[in-house]
């Protein structure tokens, strides 16, 4: 399943946790766990794009203890160099 995630992310375009889960036929929570493991092992990198969606600050700031400010505007995944090498072997 880890290799399938590398293939899906490596195809490019916008890939969400929901779309990965649907393509693999697994729950979204399992997808999150597998992606976290791939990030930890250095195969994937997560980037945050845009401002934080902020209920507290009209400037889009981030309050460290505020759950309303804890969600980034957009999270994307990309293959690292290690991930690209591994994808090339699949």
SULBEL-V500403 format. One record per pair of residues at least 4 apart in sequence whose ideal C-beta (glycine too) atoms are under 7 Angstrom apart, sorted by the first residue. I is the first residue (numbers start at 1). J is the second residue. Records with the same first field share a line. If there is no record, write none. Layout:
I->J, J
This chain:
1->5, 24, 34
2->6, 34, 38
3->7, 90
4->8, 24
5->9, 20, 34, 35, 38
6->10, 43, 79, 83, 86, 87, 90
7->11, 87, 90
8->15, 20, 23
9->15, 44, 77, 78, 79
10->79, 87
15->19, 20, 77
17->21, 28, 31, 32
18->22, 28
19->23
20->24, 31
21->26, 27, 28, 31
24->31
26->30, 31
28->32
29->33
30->34
31->35
32->36
33->37
34->38
35->39, 44, 77
36->40
37->41
38->43, 44
39->44, 45, 46
42->80, 82
43->79, 80, 82, 83, 86
44->77, 79, 80, 83
45->78, 80
46->75, 77
47->76, 78
48->72, 75
49->73, 74, 76
50->72, 73, 74
51->60, 73
52->60, 61, 62, 69, 72, 73
53->71, 73
54->60, 61, 62, 69
55->68, 69
56->63, 66, 68, 69
57->61
62->69
63->69
66->70
79->83, 84, 87
81->85
82->86
83->87
84->88
85->89
